[in-house]
Amino acid sequence: MGQRDVSAEVPNEASVAEAVATALAAIAQAATTAELSAAKYEHNGDKSFLGLANRAIGGLAPDERKAVGLLVGQARGAVNAAIAERAEALAAAELAAKLQAERVDVTLPVAQHPQGAIHPITAMLERVGDIFTAMGWEIAEGPELEASWLNFDALNFTPDHPARFLSDTLFVDPPEANKLMRTHTSPVQIRALLERDLPVYVVSPGKVFRADEYDATHLPVFHQLEGLAVDKGISLANLRGTLDHLAKAMFGDDIDTRMRPHYFPFTEPSAEVDLKCFVCHGESVGNPDRPCRTCRSEGWIEWGGCGIVNPRVLAACGIDTDVYSGFAFGMGIDRTVMFRNNAPDLRDFVEGDVRFSRSLKGDAR
Ligand code: PHE
């Protein structure tokens, strides 16, 4: 468009002015940055009239060079200035158009996705895990489908111990495989002792299974937290201190614990741990005018079992019982949450209604 052959003629005022006019018209007409680039190439590029004119200057006689150089230089400068100005205007227009096209109407209603909530058991297990890891303990895990040897024999259960009965334990076919759904988290004690170097300080949260009723206070699947410490010079005092710390971290500083003598095959001596009722603080005991629903006016709530690890268990794991001793404890997590949150019915924990989780959210943490 409007190209002239400059090889034949020396650029003069008229031809340069015409080229500038053509270029400015094309620039003004460019409606997009892409069209503007094309116009720039066509009217001020190396092969345009002005580009070639610029190149021709070097071949001119010295007396012509200065005037033509000035003429062409000013012309190109004017064209470049027009291009820059147009480029800015086009960029601004294009940005405005883009912003307009991508406009978001923040007043439109949003799609409502129902939000879940952390289950109170999960929240409690995480909370307890944090309390122990803060003391340098580790979290250990074991399978829910467990070898009968790890669930019973290695824990010093005699072959005729009643816990092994079909009425208590869910065995898994075929019987000769000796597999069962673990009835407690204590087999993780054995796994930890077999797999880890001493000293061992582990807590192990997880599901356990028993052939139990399904009602407000029993679930056939529930959660336990197991703790095991094996080191040199471990005593009952360490166990007591650890459980007190856990109870206070979970229920607040004014909670009290007590131990009652008990029997477990894998601990000796053994005890059951109770929590002082944090609702009535024991004041409902023998006081029919002030009954307490939380502890059923007993003043204490059963929390779990504990004891000094039976040396036979340590020996079964190849540990020198003259050098090492340990303590262990295990408690029901569902019961703990129930107690802590005054939740009346254990079935709410498994029925999957998010409103239940939401109602305990934050509280259980
Ligand atoms: N495993 C026992 C139970 O399920 C609890 C327990 C754990 C007792 C560790 C002593 C030591 O009842």
Residues whose N, C-alpha, C, O or C-beta is under 5 A from the ligand:
A	BS01	LIG	T183 H184 S186 F264 T267 G305 C306 G307 A328 F329 G330
